[in-house]
Amino acid sequence: MKLRELGVEGAWEITPEQHGDPRGLFLEWYRFDRLAGAVGHPLRLAQGNLSVSARGVVRGIHFADVPPGQAKYVTCVRGSVLDVVVDVRVGSPTFGRWEAVRLDDVDRRAVYLSEGLGHGFCALTDHATLSYLCSTTYDPTAEHAVHPLDPQLAIEWPVAAPLLSARDDAAPSLARARDSGLLPVYERCHAYTDSLRSATTAHQH
């Protein structure tokens, strides 16, 4: 398993080692110890989700209030998607930057997003199925969105006419979300992840 931090701080690409023979294959798609070694604390597992999308569907850009936020570990178990991480943390050196990773059922990569980052994806195939591990349970009052087609973000979605939900299509631009105080604050996100690291260190001692 190889872990590589992306250009957005707090986001990681994970590439598993696959073991195959004529019967099929086996891989470790999640290892809490390897991830904790990279990010500095274990991922608390509070909820698991499956998302199935038709080709051309774009979901996102979603994020949650910090604290506690919602860290996510995402992999594609069927088909393929372009998975996108967006830095929506006000005050971050990479505020407004996005990174994309292709997740599919061939390379079987995963993406980890720390608390405070925005997440979205575009389904490249029909029945594209994402599996999420989440650090907190879903709280609709703390969940927000930024419009995935915001020109300021200029995300290069690989479809000519993305299919959006009514909620995502009504989401504000990044600038509007910032002006209205919806976005996470970089310093608070850092303080929260530091508290997770401190708790881990205290537990070890």
C-alpha positions, 0 to 999 in steps of 0.5 A: 500500500502506497500513500501519497499526500496530494497538493491539498494539505490533508488529502491523500491518495492510497494505492493498494497492492493487489494479489491476483491469480486465476481465481481472482484477486485480494487486496487491503483497501483500508489499513487504519495503521498505515493511514494513521501513520501518515495523517498522525491519528487514526480515522474514527469509523462512525458511518459507512456509505455506498453511493451509486451514480449513472454516467455523467452524474456530478455530486458535490462539492460537499463539506461539513462544519468543523468541529467536528467535520467529517473525514472521509476515506473513499474508494470505487468498488464498481466502475470509475469516477473522477474524485475531486478534493477542494480546499474550502478552508478559509485562510488555507495557503491552497484555498480554492485549489482542487485535486482530482484522482481517478478511482476505479475497479482496476487500480482500486485506489482510495482517497482520504480527506481530512476534516474541512475539505470539500469533496465531489466526484463525476461518474465516468461509467454507469453504476459507478459505486463509491464506498465511504468510511466516515469519521462522524455520522451524517448531520444535515444541519452541519452539511453544506455545499459549494456549486461544482460548476463554480467558474472560480473553482474551474474544476475540469469535469470530464463531461459536457453536461454534468447531471446535478441534484437540485440541491447541488445545482442550488448551492452557492459559489465559493465566494458567496459561501465565504462571504456568508460564513459557511466555509470552514476556517483553516486554523480551526481545522488545524486545531481540531486535527491537532487535538486528535493527534494529541488524544492519540499520543496521550492514549499511547502513553 
